[in-house]
Amino acid sequence: MFNSLISKALEFKAEDTLIISPKTIITAEWVRLKCQYGCPKYSKCLTCPPYSPHPEQTKSMLLGYDKALLIHSKECKVIQNVVRNIEEEAFKAGFYKAFAMGAGPCELCEECDVNKPCVHPYLARPSMEACGIDVYASVRNNGFFIETVSENQRKVNYFGLVLIE
């Protein structure tokens, strides 16, 4: 079954996908602070902090899963699309606990009204970093290459995660 999810992820334009153990995912409080003190979307989107799960909640949630698909792309929008679709495919295949986390802020709406319920609850998913996941350490733990980039560099790597039980 996991091989068919990997094939689907590649069909949806992922660069690479790997089945991993959620035990290799690292959560840390500092990640959420980077959102708070560095992202202009902080508190302006329901999938971002302070509305997204806290690192401790994420760490606890990860314990409830045996496997995950770590998905790589050079484009943020591709990751958001792939993780949503793979979560749906996994659910249809009987993995009813499947849950996706993308990369970067949600871009489903031009502006998110944080005072009202999400208008796209079936599509909107938090990013890994919004949930307190140390993306750099986590993807390196699984053999992927990632490094920080300067404004002049264009080789950006985005990652998403689909938790599967």
N, C-alpha and C positions, 0 to 999 in steps of 0.2 A: 504493500500500500504506500509506503513512504517513497518508493521509487516513482510511483505515478504522481505523487505530489511534487517531487523534484522536477519531473518532466513538465508538469503543468506550470511550475514557476518559471522554467526556462521558456516555455511557450509565451508566457506573459511578459517576456523580455528581461528577466533577471539575468545577470552576468554569470552567477554561480550560486549554488545552494548546497548546504551541507546539513546532514542530520547530526545533531549534537545533544549532549546531556545538559539539562538546565543547571546542573551542578557547576558547570564551567562559566556560568553567567555571574558577573560581579556587580553587586549593588553598593552604592556609597552615598553618604549624605552630601558630600561636596558637589556631586553631579547636579542635584537640585539647586544648589546655590549658584552654579554656573548659569542655570536658566534664569534665576531671579536677578542676578547681577551680570547680565551680559546679553540677554535676548530681548528684543523689543516686543515680542509676543507674550512675555510673561504677564499673566493674569488677564489676557485679552482673548483667550481661546479656551474652551471647555476641555480640550485634550491636553492642555499644558498646565504646569503648576500655577497656582496652588490647587487646581481642580483635579489633577491627575493623581494616581496612587503615589504614596510616599515610598521612599526606598525600603523601609522595613516591611510595608505591606507587600511590595513587589517581591522582596526576598522570601517572605512567607508564602506567597502565591506560587513562586517557582518550585517550592517543595512538593506541590501537588501535581507535578508533571514529570513524566518519565523521559520524554523526548521533546525536541524542538527543531524546527527548521530555521537555520540562520541563512538569510538571503542577502545577496550582494548585488549592487548596481552602481553605475556611475551617475545615475540620475535619481534625485529625491522623489519625484513624482512616480517613477517606475516602482520604487520600493513601496510607496503608499498603495499603489494599485495592486501589486503582486501580493502583499501580505493580506489585504482584504479578500482577494480572490482565493488565496490558498486557505485562509480560515474557513471560507464558505465551502470549499471543496472538501476539506477535512471534516467539517460538520456533516455534510451530506454522506460521507463515507462512514459515519458512525462515531467519529471523535467529537462527541457533543461538548467537551470542555475546551475545544480549540479556541485560542485567543491570540490575536495579532497585535503586534506593536510595530509601528513604522519608524520613519526618520523625519525629523524636523516638525515644524508646526503644521497643523491641519490646514488644508487649502480648499476645502469643499465649499466654503462660503467666502464671499468677499470680506465680510466682517462678521464675527461671532458675537451674538448677544448673550453674554455670560449670565444675564439675569433671567433668562428663559431656558427651558429645556432645549437640548440640541435638536436641530431640524433634520439631521442626518444620523440618528443613533445607530442605524444598521451599517453605516459606512465609516463613521468617524472612529479612529483609534488613536490612542496616545503614542508618542514616539518612545523608543527605548530610553532615551535620555530623560524625557519628561517623567518617567517612572523611576528614575534614580539608577539606571543601569549605566555602568562605566563601559561604554561601547568599545573604547580602545582596548582595555584589558580583556574584555569578553571575547572580542573577535580575534585578538592575538592568541588567547588561550585555545582557539580552535584553528589556528594555522593560517588565518587570513592576514594580509598585509594592510596596515593602516598607519598613517602618520598625520601629524598636523600639517596644514598647508598655509602658505602666505597668500595674500590677495593676488599676487602675480601668478601663482600656480593654478592650473586648471584640472589637475588629476585628483578629483575628489572621490572618495569611496563612501557610499551610503550603505547602511545595513538595516535590515528589519528582522523580526523574529516572529515565528508562529509557534506557540506552545501547543503541544499535542499530548493527549493522554490516551 
